[in-house]
Amino acid sequence: ISLIFDGGISAAAFQRAGGNSDLLLALDLRADGRTTTNVATAIAGATPKEADIGPAQGVGISASLKDQLKEVGIYVKELSLDQQVDFLTGRAIYNDVPSNTASPSGSDYQITPNRLAVDRVRDVLASHRAIKQIAMTGAAEDALWTDRAAEIIAASASACAASLNKDVSELTGAELAAFVQSSPEHTQARDLLISLKEFMEKIDALGLSPGEASVPKETILSILAGRDLTPEQVAGAYQAITPVAAQPTP
C-alpha cells in the first residue's frame, strides 16, 4: 500500500475532486495487490456454464430407440414443439404422473424423453438383445424368442424339480438358480438368468420411478415364467444366480 500512497493512507486521499468534499470516494482496497486479470476474461468467467445450469436439455431419444423401448416395456412421450422449446430453454417441468392414477399399468406410464440418458437406454436395449440371442441359440429361424426363453427355463425347472422330488410349483428361485449353475446341460438357462440379472440392473440405472420400472421388469419376468412358473420364481432365480467369473486370458 505504501508504494501506491507515498504519504500513507489518509482521508484526503479519498476526497472527491469537486462536489461535496464531506463525501468520500469509495475505492476497492483489496489486499491482494494489483490485478493482472483481463477484463474480458473476468466477464467470460461470470457467464454460467452448461454444467452449472444442469443436465443437457436436448431431446436425444430417436424414433427408432422409442420403438425398441416400447418392446421392452418403456413408453416414451411424444413432445409438442412448444414442450421441446421449453426443455431447450430450461423452463420445462417434468410431469409424468400416469393418466390412470387409480391402477396404472403398461403404457399408462409415459416417460418424458429428457429424463432418459441415451447411453443408459442403449445399455438397457443391449442387455435385452442378449436375452433374445441366448434364447434363440440353436432354435429354428421361425421360432419366437419369447416361446424359446420360456421353454428353456421350464425345461430346467422340470429337471430341477425332479432331482429334488418336488413339483415345479414348489420350487424356489434359489433352488432353480443353484441347479442350473451346477448342471452343465442347463447352461443356456443359466445364461438366460445371468442376462436377466444384468437387464434388471440396467433398468435400475435409468432412474425411473418404482411404478415406471415395474413395467419392463414384470414384462420380461412374465415372458420367462411362461405357463409353468410364476414371475416370482423367476425373480428369485435371477436374484440368486451368480454371474460366471471371467476366465483370465492366457
N, C-alpha and C positions, 0 to 999 in steps of 0.2 A: 504493500500500500504506500509505503514511504517513497517508492520510486515514481508513483503517479502523483501523489500530493507532496510536493517538496517541503511544504511548510507544515505537514501533518494534516490531520482531519479537523476541520472546524466548521461551524455553522455557515461561515461566509462562503465556503466552497459550494454550498447548496442553495444559495440565494438566487432567485430568478433575475435575469437581466431584463429589467423593465417590469412594469406592473407592480403589484403589491409585494414589497420586499419582506413582509412578515410571513409570506407563504414560501415554504422551502420546495426545492425541485427534487422530485423522487428519482433516485438513481438505483440501479442494480448493484449492490455491493457484495455479490457472491465471492466467497473467499478462495475460489479455485483459480484465480488469475485470469489473464486474458484468454478468450476463446479463439480457437483456430477453426471452428466448425463452419463450413459453408452454409449460408442461409438456405439455399435450395435444398441441401441435404437434410437440414433440420425440418423443413416443411414437408419433405417427402416422408420422413420418418414419422411424422404426425398423422399421416394418412393411414387408416386401418387396413391391414392386410386381410386377405380372404380367410386365412387361418384364424384371425382374431374374431371375425364375424361369425363363423360357424361352418358347418359342412357345406360342401358344394351343393348348389340348388338345381343343377342341371338334371333333366329327366333322361336317365340313361337306360331304361328298360325298353328294349325294342319290341316290335310286334312279334317277332319270332320267339324271343325269350318269354313273352307273356303266354304264348300258346303252349310252350313247354312247361311253364309253371302251372298252367291250368291242368295239365295231365297229372302233375304231382299232387295237386290239391291246393294250390296257392292262386288266388284270384286277384289280379291287379286292376285297379280302377282305370277307366279312360278319363283323362282330364280335358276339360274345355280349354279353349285358347286363353280365356281370362284367368283360369286357375294356373295355367303354365306360366303366364306373365307374373302372377303373384308369387309363385315359387322362385322364379328367377330374380325377382326384386327383394326377396326375403320377407314378404308381407303375408305369406300364407300360414294358415293354421291347419294342422292335420286333424281331420275328423273322420275316423274310420270306425265309428260306432255302427254295428250292424243295424240294418233297417228293421230286421225282425229281432227285436230285443228280448222277446219272451223266450224263444228257444232257437237261437241262431245256429245254423249249420251250413256246411259246404260253401256255396257261393254267396251266402249272406255276409260272409267276411270279405269285404272288398278293401284291398290294401293300396294306399297311396304309393305310387312308384318311387317317389323321392325317399321313402323310408327304407328302400332296399338297396344295399350296396351291390353293384353289378358283379364284383369279384366273388362275393359270397353266394350270390344267386348262381353263378357258374359252378361253384363248388357243390351246391345242392344238386344241380342238374347232372353233374359228372358222377356223383355218388348214386343217383337214381339210375343212370345209364349202366353203371357197374352191376347193379342188381339185375337188370334186364339181361345183360350179357351173360352173367353167370347162369341165370335161369335157362337161357337159350342154348347153352353149350350142349352139343350132342342132340339137339332137338330137330325135328323136321322143319323145313323152311316155312310151312304154312301154320305152324303151331303158334299159339298165343303165349306170350311170356307170362301173363298173369296165371294161366292154367298150369304152365310148366312149373312156376315157382311154388304154387300150392301143392302140386303133385310131389315135388321133391321133398318139401317139408313134411307132407303127410306120410310118405314112404319111410322117412327116418323116424317119425313119431310112432308109426306102427311097429317098426323093428325095436325101437326103444321100449315100448310098452310090453312087447312080447318077452324081451330079455328080463324085464322086471316083474313079469307075471301080473301085469296091470291092464286095465282098459285105457285106451288113448285119452278118454275124458278125465282120467285120474292123474295123468302125467303133470308134473310141474315143469315150468320153464327151465329150472336149473337142472333137472334130470335130463331133459332133452339136450341141453347145451353140453353137459358132461358126456353124453352118449356120442354125439356127432364129433366131438373133439377126440374121443378115444377110439373111434371106428374109422379105419382108412377107407372103407367102402362108402362112407357117408360124408366125404369131404365137400361135395357140392352143397349139401345142406349147411355144413359148417361155414363155407364161404358166403353163402347167402345171408346167414345170421351175422357174420362179421361185417359184410357190406351194409346190412340193415342198421347195425350199430353206428357205423360211420355216417350213414344218411341221417339218422336221428340227431347226431352231434352237429351236422351241418345245418339242419333245420333250427336247432337251438341257437346257432351262431348268427342267424338272421335278425334276431332281436324282436321277434313277433310277440304278441300278447299270448297268454296261455290258450285262449279260445282260438286265435288265428293259427297257432302252431298245432293245435289238436286236429285240424282238418287233414293236412298231409300225413300226419302220424297215424291217424285212425284209418286213412285210406290204404296205406301200404300194409298195415297190420292185418286188415281185413282180407287183402289180396293173398298174403302168405298163409293166413289161417285157413282159407278155403272152407270146405264143408266139414272137415274132420276135427279141426282145432278151434280154439277160441282166440280172439286177438290178445287176451290176457296171457294165454300160454305162450304165444309167440313173443310177446313183450318180455315175459320173464326169461325166455331163452336168449334173446339178443342181449339183455342186460347181464346175463350170467356168462355169456361167451367171452373167451379171451382171444384177442387178435393173435394171429400167428406171428411169432418173432421173426424179424428179417434175418436171413442167413448171411453171414459175412462173405464178402467177395473174396474168392481165393486169389 
